[in-house]
Amino acid sequence: MTTNRHIQCSGQNMKRTINYAIAAVFLSLSFVAPVTAGPLEDGVAAFGRGDYATAMVLLRPLAYQGNPQAQDVLATMYYEGQGVPERHTVAAQWYRKAAKQDYRDAQATLGEMYFVGHGVPQSDAKAIAWWRKAADQGDSSAGNSLGIMYEKGTRVPLNLVLAYKWYSLAATSDPNYKLVAKRELERVSQLMTPAQIAKAQGMAHEWKPTTISQSRWYEMSVRSRADGDTRSTP
């Protein structure tokens, strides 16, 4: 059973998640060793400046080959209707391909899509599963969503300590979520004992994200070129 407040928050979160995902692609590319720009870099740059036709030409072949960053951007284009007809079902297919390769931005967005039922059957359980994968890698939007689920006891046992932990991590790992999570923390802390707050703060302090390296994404992309179902997705 979902709450109206969470549905509203989730719609806002989805916009944030998609926008931050694209920014993350730019940032991740900037940390790769300097090389001559290739189709991925050029495709992402074209998307960033609104040249969706060029972005599609460059990124679509890479997405078919299994590159999760290309799949994530292609999914966003279909979700937002940028250069292609808006098709949430197709967007979900591409997000899922990237998410299965542990691409956290796609995992977070796919969780939002399952929560609100955009392009996929509505499922709180699947939303939580994908959010947890993304949050374990440090995604703030997913962590914030998990906090809401634990605070409300939606599809998970009500647990204010875990809610506080995820809100706290969302606030500290992404400055864009600092204000949102601060309000969540203030609200949930009023329902907790000092001992519970101390426990939650300790859990947040000890938490370490799971990291997926760029090289692993590349290796997974190469292996996934043998995936026989890639051509079934537009």
Secondary structure, DSSP 8 states (H G I E B T S, - for coil): ---HHHHHHHHHHHHHHHHHHHHHHHHHHHTS------HHHHHHHHHHTT-HHHHHHHHHHHHHHT-HHHHHHHHHHHHHTSSS---HHHHHHHHHHHHTTT-HHHHHHHHHHHHHTSSS---HHHHHHHHHHHHHTT-HHHHHHHHHHHHHTSSS---HHHHHHHHHHHHHH-GGGHHHHHHHHHHHHTTS-HHHHHHHHHHHHH-------HHHHHHHHHHGGG-TTGGG--
